[in-house]
Amino acid sequence: MLYSSNVDLVPSAVWSIIEVLRKPYLAERITTIVSERQSSKATTYDVNGVAALPLVQSLQAEISRLRVAQYMTCANEFAEVSIGSQWKLPKACNTISFSHDIALDTKAWANARPRTVEKPLDEFWPERFLIPDDNGPKARGQRKSGTRVENGRFDAQNLELLAPIFYDRQSFGIASDYTRAIQAATLAVVMSEFEVQLCDPEATDAAMPVLRESAFGQLRPQERIAVRIRKRKLGKGQ
C-alpha cells in the first residue's frame, strides 16, 4: 500500500492539480462543477458525485495514462502467442511491460478509437476519454480551439488495456476506486476552497517530464513549479 501510494495515488492527485492549472478554461470549469457538489455549510463534498462526473473521469484516466509510469505483469496461461515475425511467447510464461510504451502507441490507440488521437498522445488532453454530445462542425471547431471544455459522456470501452494502470484490477496495493475517490476529493477541496494560480505558465510547460525517460516510478517535473495560493473568501452567511 505504501508503494502504491507513492507511485500512483499521491502523484496522480498532485498531477491532477498541475494539469488543471495549466489550462485556465479547465480550471474554471472544474471549480464550477465541484462547487455545485459542495454542501450548503461548505464543510463537506459529494466526493462520489464529483468522481462520477464524465469530465473528472476522463481527466483522471488521462492523468493515469500520461503522468503515471508503471510496470505490469501478466501470465500467458492459455496458448503460445506470436510476437512479431521472430518471437513467440510460450504458454505459462510470465511477461512484464511498461505503461508508457502502451500509452504512447499511436497506432494502437487509433485502431481502438480514432478520436483519441485527434491530439498527440504525448500531449495532455483532459477530454481524451469523452464521447462528445455533438459531433457536428461546431463541436469540432470548439475542440480544435482548445478554449472551452467539451461536453460528453465518459467511455473507456476498448481502451482498458491501453490505459492499464487506471483500470488495473490485479494491483497488490490500493484499489483503483479508492485512488479515484482521493483524487476527486483533493481536486474538490483545492479548486473550490482556494484560489490557485501558476506563477509562470511558460516555465511550467517547459518543466514537464520527458516521457519514456523512466520505465516506472514517480514522474517529476524537471524543475520546481511555483504557484500562488490563497484561501477563497467565504460567501455571505458562511
Secondary structure, 3 states (H helix, E strand, C coil): CHHHHHHHHHHHHHHHHHHHHHCHHHHHHHHHHHHCCECCCCCCECHHHHHHCHHHHHHHHHHHHHHCECEEEEEECCCCEEECCCEEECCCEEEEEEHHHHHCCHHHHHHHCHHHHCCCCCCCCCCCCEEECCCCHHHHHHHHHCCCCCCEEECCCCCCCCCCCCCCCCCCCCCHHHHHHHHHHHHHHHHHHEEEEECCHHHHHHCCCCCCCCCCECCCCCCCCCEEEEECCCCCCC
